């Protein structure tokens, strides 16, 4: 296969991924995840004035938490509508933070531009993980912090993706949840780090409504689930809904009218060599 064909196919995949993340309303979806983002951020103990890059920043969830702490924050995401929303949120809250449309596989920044490069459930979804790893390392200063939060294959979200994958065609990219495997992270990032800590954590999904209504939230607002349902006929949509409702109900720690599910992710914290 010629390089031209490979590049064209890669561009088509990237365009599909961009459209997927622009679907729904991730800003609204992410508001239910703020407590877990704050827990992740606070464990990093970043110094005031630290230059931080948030890769796959979405509508600014993690970046705005850091900006409120006085950090020098830049967010980058492939979805232009989410960058617009992040800018609007920063302006509305009177926060100084920059947001740019960009690709985790080709970050638009000079080498060593940031003291900390973080990605909470973001960069893991880029289709060429070896390029992502290279870029995270490249834009971080020696001695700086690289941190990721990545869903694990065994955890709840990994199971949810597995359920959805039974109904839709393969994406043509490595499974994003491989970033949740310790051995894979060591292989991808280890050579560029002087220290690496890997810890399995639980991310709280808490909603003041039933598991069935949670599935509705994911279907309406979360891009991957939104696009999965849109690709199915009525029968397929009903089967997917039934399986997802059963998955949420079986993991629910709250009563029938509320939903609390804990989703495992791998917390990656490294020091740039």
RANORUR-V239265 format. One record per helix or strand of 3 or more residues. SS is the DSSP state (H for helix, E for strand). FROM is the first residue (numbers start at 1). LEN is the number of residues. If there is no record, write none. Layout:
[[SS	FROM	LEN] [SS	FROM	LEN]]
This chain:
[[H	3	20] [H	26	19] [E	51	5] [H	61	8] [E	72	6] [H	80	13] [E	97	5] [E	114	7] [H	123	3] [H	129	10] [E	140	12] [H	156	10] [H	176	5] [H	182	11] [E	193	15] [H	211	11] [H	223	8] [H	234	18] [E	259	14]]
